[in-house]
């Protein structure tokens, strides 16, 4: 049993708890030198080799809440629509710019 963050209802027992991500942030990971790459078996083919970790960038979850299945589905749909509109916006801007240049 848990309380849904969105509808504030206490769910009945054995209801699946869904985690919904509320906030994320961009994260840049610096490069690190790992000492050795570990092999599975210990024979001549799986020797320890120094391998660099190149780092990179990604997204970290800042805030995550519990939701009931219906509210989680609604939030998933809302995020899907937001992503579609955000992806469509640059395409519209590109077509407007090409029309102005012509």
N, C-alpha and C positions, 0 to 999 in steps of 0.2 A: 504494500500500500504506500502511496505517495500522493503528494498534492501537485496537481498540474500547475505550472507557472502561468499559463495563459488563461485557463477557465477557472482556476482556483478550486476545482472540485477534487475531493479525495477519491482516488480510484479504488475500485473493489480489489480484493486479493487476487493474485495471479494475473494481473493485468500487466502487459508488457510496458516497460518504461523506455521511452525514447529520449535520447539526448539531442537537443536542438542548440546549435551554435548561434549565439547572439552577437558576439564581437570577435573579430580577428584583427591581427596586425601583421604587417610585413616584417620579416626577420631576415637579416643577412648574417650568414655564418662565415666566420673567418677560417682560413686554411690552417690546418694543424698537421704536424708530422706524427704519424702513427709509427710506432717502432716496428711492428712485424705483422704480416698477414698470416693468419692461422690457417693451416690446412686441416682437412678431416683426418686422414690417416697419416701416420708418421713414417713415411718412407722417402726415398730420394726424390720423388716427384713433388712432394708436398713440403719442400723446404721453406723455412721462414724467410720471407723477403720483405725488405723495408718498402712500404708503400705510402705515398703522400695522400693526405685527405685534402682535396681541392676546395672544400668549403662550398658555398653557394648561397642561394636565397630561397625563401619559402614563406609560408604563412603559418603563424602560430595562433592557436585558439586562446582568446583572452577570457571569454565568459561563455559557459555552457549551462543550460537549464534542463530540468526534467519536464516532459510533456506526455500527455495521454496520446494514444494512437490517432485520434481524430484531429486534435490540435497540431500534432506533428505533421500530419498529412497536409493540413492547411498551410502551415509555415513552409513546408517544402514547395508547395505550389506557388506561394508568394515569392520565394527566392528564385524559382525557375522563371517566373514572369519578369522579375527584375533583371536577371541575367540576359534574357532575350531582348529586353528593351535597351539595356546598356550596350549589347553587341550590335543592335540595329542603329543606334545613334551615330557611331563613327561612319557607317556606310552612307547614311543620309548626308552627313557633312561632306564626305568625299564627292558625292554626286553633285552637290550644290557648287563646290569649288570648281569642278571640271566644267560645269555649265557657264560659270562666270568667266573663265579663261577663254572660252570659245567665242 
